[in-house]
Amino acid sequence: MKIVLTGGGGRLGTELRALLPGLGAGVVAPTSAELDITDGAQVMDVVRRTHPNVIVHAAAYTDVGGAERNRERCWAVNVVGTRNMAQAASAVGAKLVQISTDYVFSGETGNYREDDTPGPPVNFYALSKLVAEEAARAAQRHLILRTSFRPREFQYPVAYSDVFTGQDYVDIIAPMIALAVRRSAEIEDRVLHIVTERKSVFELARRRRPGVREGTRAEAGVSLPGDVSLNTGRWKALEQQWRQ
């Protein structure tokens, strides 16, 4: 299996570069200088030259607050970049594995299933990732992985106790994403949720930063969803099937 990985220098991409070769895959992870995902011609050229079986599109604009100030850049990376990757994937018959987010949901109920209607987005980052999912669906073969992860250490002094999520640390999430990539050819689902159990961000933060201060999302300075926990029944069934 040959894999092209975008965003290989990012939080998730760095973990995947270490994990995927161990699963027997050949990974090509061009730098942002070698592959500008917002340049359609360059994307097509790189993908045609490497001719991968799978494209893992992990590159994204992920600064939620920054997206409100830099909407044009956020849209170019998240939406236009995904359109380019979908077009290139179809051109070479590759399967596009799009890394998406739990923020495509409004956060009103939690325990969202893959077939639940997303939106309305609560901020511009969420909007861009929701539209990016639709862009990814243009690829003839695609798998959208909704997930959420943080660095190996919680990086903020404050964590919100009124924001609920299935998010976890990247070293916990990345091995699951790597497994999904490795088995992507046999996954028939078009959307999968890969996170861990429902918890508050404060609960998550205390696992690796015990002294973190408890706060509320009113302090965030940007609209945040209240409960974007995801139902992972599909993913758990696949894991169980592969263990048999």
Buried (B, 14 or more C-beta within 10 A) or exposed (E): BBBBBBBBBBBBBBBBBEBBEEBEBEBBBBEEEEBBBBBBEBBBEBBEEBEBBBBBBBBBBBEBEBBBEBBEBBBBBBBBBBBBBBBBBBBBEBBBBBBBBBBBBBBEEBBBEBEEEBEEBBBBBBBBBBBBBBBBBBBEBBBBBBBBBBEEEBEEEBBBBBBBBBBBBBEBBBBBBBBBBBBBEEBEBEBBBBBBEBBBBBBBBBEEBEEBEBBEBEEBEBBBBBBBBBBBEBBEEBBEEEEE
